[in-house]
Amino acid sequence: MTYLAAILLYLLFLFIFGLRLVRRLKSKEDFLVAGRTLTAPILVGTLLATWMGSGDIFSVSDLSYNHGYSSLIGSSGGWLGIIIVFFIAGRVRSFGQFTVPDILEARYNKWARILATIATIIAYVTIVSYQFRGGGWVLNIITEGKISIKAGIIIVAVFVITYTLLAGMISVAYLDIFNGIVMITGVFLALPFLIHQVGGMDFIVANVTPRSHSFLGNMTWIQALGYMVPTFLLALGNGNMYQRFFSAKDEKEAKKSVIGWVGGVILLGVALQSLAVVGSSYFKGLEAKEAGKIILLVAHKGVPLVVGCFLLVAIVAIIISTANSFLLVPATNVIRDIYQRFINPNLPDKKMIFYSRLTVIVLGLISYSLISFFPRILDAAYAAYTVYGAGITPALIAVFFWKRATVAGGVLSILGGLVTTVVWEILNKIQGELPLGVPAIYPALICSLSLLIVVSLLTPKPPEEKWRLFFKKEA
């Protein structure tokens, strides 16, 4: 009960703080982009808390159980993507809009906006769904089954949906500073205690899962890149990241935040990986569907009670902060990029906030309904990364780096990547195995890039006004 009490106190703190922030909510800018007031330290906290999610808890555990530190290959894709983002952060803020589809319509056309919104909804509600599942696992394990996994999922889903609709980006961003501190404290506090608990480095080395390759672990190159590339593409095109850059006080604050963000992501990522690897040497014989729970088992049974409470609260902080953010972005897309753009252009701020809240509820329910589609969080994570990364990222990055990209090339690139991924995952579900044994990222990315490059080169150059804004020099 001590573990449950610690988590409930944390959630109560979040909820009370969120209620207090509702009073600051006066316009759509407040709800969608925190009034464009965020400074670099706040941005670092919210970027870090958003990027670290259930995938880093459960997918990392799953991969580490079978491949040890070789699973860092997947995480490194995200690190590389964030480093590249440094060079466009200021230009994103100077554009001064609200969403990624805003950028894509300005550079291409309305169809790019619509397709990007569809891809975002598919990817992000999937990501939210496995945050719910991860939270359910936490409550099930710490209560030793008294709260069933299904009941735990419902509890977490209700909290996330309620908290997100309170004050939008204001509540998400400012609480993420606290979440970031909790994450770092919990993870780094637990690691030395765990190493001591299992019997030291000699025991760990002798008991981790045997690896067939010193670099790849038990993966093939195709599998390794199948984990790395989607993470890289998601980092480059992450709608949460762009929405936070739009929330920055100015271009300099947006750019400075990336430096702290990438440092925090690497340190926290390696620490979580270490917890999973060390835990895999201690909690052995887990089935495939259970391997993703190693870090939870570490918190519950692998470290002293007080340390375990800190780590469990950190895990919940990671889950809640990510679920909030990935629920807010598609809700923003639906109301801003579909309803206001095409149905009611004169939508008042109060109604936009109200409709955004309703959309948060609807998308939260859809996320809950998706939980049964992917039995493993690992599979759900990389399917979502691929939908977004192959569907949106190539056309989006071309906005900032390739003046020659044309309307037709950009739109067909988004469509091709989106459709290929969805078809590939449906075939995988029907057949019970990947078509041709190939992860969806390969055909989806090849299709998306080929359409972007070939169609752009075969169609007339875009006029300068289409790309000028996105190539202005940063301050």
N, C-alpha and C positions, 0 to 999 in steps of 0.2 A: 504493500500500500504506500510505502514511502516514495517509490518511483512515481506512482500515479499522482500522489499529492504534489510532487515537484512539478510535474507536467501541467496539472490543473492550475497551480499558482501562476505558472508562466503564461498559460492561455488567458487567465483572468486579467493579468497585467496587460496583455496585448489588447484585450477587448475594452478595458476601461480607458486605455490610452487612445484607442481608435474612436471611442465615443467623444472624448475631449476634442479630437481633431475635427469632428463634424462641424463644430462651430466656425471653423476657418474656411469652410466650403461655401464660396460665394459665386463662383462662375465655372464654366466648362473647363477653363484653363486650370483651375484649382483641382478639379476632379481628374482630368486627363493628364496634365503635365505639371502638377504641383505649383501652378502659378508662375512657372519658369523662374524659380527662385533658388534652385538647389546649387550649393557650392561644391567644390571638389571633394571635401571629406565626406559629405552626405552622399554624393554620387558614388564614391568608392564603396561605401557601406552597402548601398542598395544594389549596385552592380554585382558585388561579391555575393550578397545574400541571394540574389535572383539566379545567378549562374550556378551556384552550388545547390543541387536539388536531390530528389530521391535517386536520380540516376547515379549521383556520386556516392550515395550510401549503398544502394542495392545492386546497381549494375557493376560498380567497382568491386563489391564483395563477390559477386558472381564470377567476374573475370579473374579476380585475384585468387580465388579458390583453385582455379584450374591452371593459371598461368603466372602466378606470382607478380613480381614487379614488371613483367612484360606487359601487363595491362595498362601501364602508363602510356603505351603507344596510343591508345584511344584518347586519353586525356590530353596528350601533347597536341592533338589536332586543334583543340579549343585554345590552348595557349598560343599557338601560332596565329590563329585567326584573330585573337584579341590584339596581338602585337601589330598586325596589319591595320586593324581598326584605328589605332593611334593616328594614322595619317589622314583619316577622313572625319574624325570626331568633330573638329571645329567646323568643317564644311556642313556637316549634318545640322549642327546647332544654328548656323547662319541661315539655313533654309527656313527655320522657324515655323514648321507645321506641327502635326500631331502624330502621324503614323507612317509606317513604311509604304503603304499604298498611296499616301499623299505624294511621296517622292516618285513612285513609279508612274503615276498619272502625269505628273509634271514633265517627266522625261520621255514617256511613251504616250499612252492615251488611257481612256477610261476603262478599256478592256483589261489593261495591265492592272489597274486598281481592283477590278472585280475578281480577276483570277488570283491575285495576291491575297485578297481577303479570304477567298475560299481555301487556299493553301494554308493560311495562318490558322483559320478555324479548325481545319482537320488536324494539323500538327499540334496546336496548343491544347485543344481539348483532350487529345491523347496524352500529352505530357501531364496535364492536370489529373487525368484518370489514375496514373500510376503514383502520383503524390498521395491521392486518397488511399490507394492500396497500401502504400508504405506506412502511412499513418495508422491504418487498421492493424497492420502487423505489429507496430509498436505497442498499441494498447492491448492487443492479444497476448503478446509475450510478457509484458510487465505485470499483467494481472493473472498470468499463468492459466489462461484460457477462460477466466471468468467473464471477460468481454470477448465475444466471438469476433473473428476477423470481419465478418459482415457487419456486425454492430459497430465495431471500431471504425470501419470505413465510413459508415453513415454519420457517426459522431464527427469525424474529421471533416467530411464533406459539408455538413451543416455549419461548422465553425468557419471554414474557409469562405464559403459563399457569403455568410453573414458579415464577416469581417471585411471582405473585399468591397461589398456594396456600401459600407459605412461612409468612407471618405475618399475612395479611389486612390489616386497616386499619392495624395498627401499622407494618408494612413500607411500606405505601403512603404514609401520612401523613408519617412522619419523613423518608423519602427525597425527598418532594416539596419539602421546604425546599431541599435541594441542587439538585433539578431546576429549581426556580424561579430560583435564582441563575444556573444554567447557561444557561437560556433567555434571561434578560435580558442577560447578558454577551455571549452569542453574537450575538444579533440586533442589539443597539445597537453592538457593535464592528464588525459587518460593513457597516452602512449607509453610513458615510462613505467607507470603502474602495471600495464599489461605485460610489458617485456619482463618485469620482475615476477609477475604472477605465473607466467608460463614456464619459467625456469632459465631465462637468459638466452643469449644469442646462439649458444651451441645447440640447445633444444630446438630452437626455431629452425635453424639450418637443417637439422636432421629430420624434421617432421613436416616441412612444407611439401606440397604436392610435387612429385618429381617432374622435371621439365625435360623435354626432348631437345630443346634448342635454347642456348644461353640468352639470346635476344628476343626470340619470338615466343618463348615458353612452349606451349603445346598448340600454338596457332600456326596456320600457313600464312604466307604473305597476303593472299587474297582475303583471308579472315581479318588479319591485322589492319589492313588498309580499309576493310569494310567497317571497322570501328572508328578509325582515325578520320577518314574523309568526311563522313556525315557530321562529326563533331566540329571539324574545321569549318565546314560550310555553315553550320548553325551559328557558330561564333561570329562569322563575317556578316550574317544577315539577320541576327537575332532582333526581332521586333521590340522586345523588352529593352534592349540596349539603345536602340534608336529613340524610343519613347523617353528614356532617361536623358539622352543627349538633348532632346527637345525641351526637357524640363530644366536644363542647366541655366544658371544665371547669365552666362555668356559663353563665347567660343573658347576662351582660355580655360575656364573652369571645366568644360567638357573634355578638352584635350588632356588637361592635367589629371583628371580622374582615371584615365586609362592606365597611367603608369602605376598608380596604387592598386588598381584592379588586377592587372596581370600579375603583379607580385603576390597579392593575396591569394589569387586563384592557384598559383603554382605551389605556394607553401601549404595551403590548406589541402590541396589535392594530393600532394605527396604524403602528408600526415594521415589523411583518410586511407590512402593506399596502404600505408604502413600498418594501420590498425587492422585492415582486412587481411594482409599477408600474415602478420603475426597471429591473428585470430584463426586463420586457416590451419596453422600448425597445432592449434590447441583443440578446436572443435572439428573433429575429423569425421568422415563417413557420412557427410550430408548428401542428400539427393540433389539432383539438378535444380529442382524448384525451391529447395531450401537453402542453397548456397548463398543466395542473396541476403540472407539474414545474419551473416557472420558478425557485422558490426553491432547489430542489435544484441546478439548473444554476448559479445564482448562487454557491452554496457550493462547487461543484466547479470552476467555470471563471471565475467573475466576480470573485473576490477572492484576495489572496495566500494561500499554502498554510496558514500558521498560523491566519489569520483563518477560512479555510474549514473547518479542523478544528474550531475553536470553534463555528462556525455549524452544522456537521453534527452535532456532539454535542448542540447545543441542539435541533435538529430531532428527533433520536432521543429526547432527554429528553421532548419534547412528545408524541411518539408513544407511548412506553412508559408514561409516567405516566397518560395518558388511557386507554390500553388496560387497564392494571391496574385502574383505578377502575371503568370501565364493565363489566368482567368480574366484579368483586367484588359490585357491587350486585345484579344479577339472580341470582347464586348465593345471596346472602343472602335474596332474595325467595323463591326456590324452597324453601329449607330452613326459613326462619322463617315465611313467609306461607302456604305450602302444607303441607309435610310436618309441621312441628311444630304448626301451628294446627289441622289437620284429621285428621292420621293418628296422630301420636305426641306428644301434649301434654307428656308427661313426659320428653322427650328430654334426656339428660344433656349437659353442656357439651362433654365430650370427643367424644361421638358427633356433636354438632352441628358441631364444628370439622372432624371427619373427613368427614362428609357434605357440608359446604360445599366442602371441597377437591375431593371427587369431582365435585361439580356444576360447579366452576370448569373442570375438565378437559372435561366433557361440553359445556358452553356454549362453551368455546374451540374445540372441534371443529366445533360448529354454525356458529360465526362464520366459521371457515375455509371451510366448505362454501358460505356465502352470497356469497363474493367474486365469483363469476361472474354473480350476478344483476344487479348494477349495474356496467356497464362504466366509468362515471365516478364518482369519489369525490364530486363535487358532487351528483349525483343521489342517491347513497346517503345522504349527509349530510342532505339536506332531506327525504327520505322518512322517515328515522329521527326527525328532529325533529318531523315532522308526526304520526307515529304516537303519540309520547309527548305532544307539546304539545296536540293536539286531543283525544286520548283521555283524558288524566289532568288536565292543568292547570286547565281551567275548574272541575271539581268540587273539585279540591284548593284552589284559591285561594278558592272559596266557603266552605270550612271556616273561613278566617280573616277573611273580609270580609262574609259574608252569612248572617245568622242564620236567614233564611227558607228557605234551601235544605233540601229534604226528602230522605228516603231514596230515594224513587222518582226524584226529579229527578237526584240525584247518580249513582245507578247507571245510569240510562238515558243520561245524558250521557257517561259513560265508554264504555258499549257503543256508542253511536251514533258517537262520534268515532273509536273504534278500527275498527269495521267499515267505515265509510265510507272511511277512509284505505287500509285493506288492499285493499278492492275497487277503489278508484281506481287504486292502483299496479299491481294485477294486470291491469286493463284497459289501462293504459299499456304494460305489458310485452307483452301480446298484440297490441295494435293498432300498437305502435311509435310512438305519440304520445299525448299527454295527451287524455283524453276532453273534447270540446268545447274543447280548447286551454286548459283551466283547471287550474292546479296543485291538487293534492289538498287543500292547506290551506284553500281557500275552502269547498268543500262540507263538509269534515270539521268545521271550526270552526263553521260556521253550524248544522250538525246538532247538535253538542255543546252549544253555547250555547242553542239553541232548546229542546232537551229539558230542560236544566237549569232554565231560567227558566220556561218554560210549564208543565211538569209540577209544578214546585215551587209555583207559584201556584195550580194546580188541585187540589193535595192539601193535607191539613190541616197546619198549622204544626207543626214538630218540637218536642218538649218541651224545656224549658230545659237539662236535663241533657245533651242531645245537643250543645249548642254552648257551654255555660258555660266549659268548660276552655280552649277556644281563643280566648276573648275576654278572658281575665284580663289585667290591666295588667302590662306588663313592668317589671322592676326597673330 
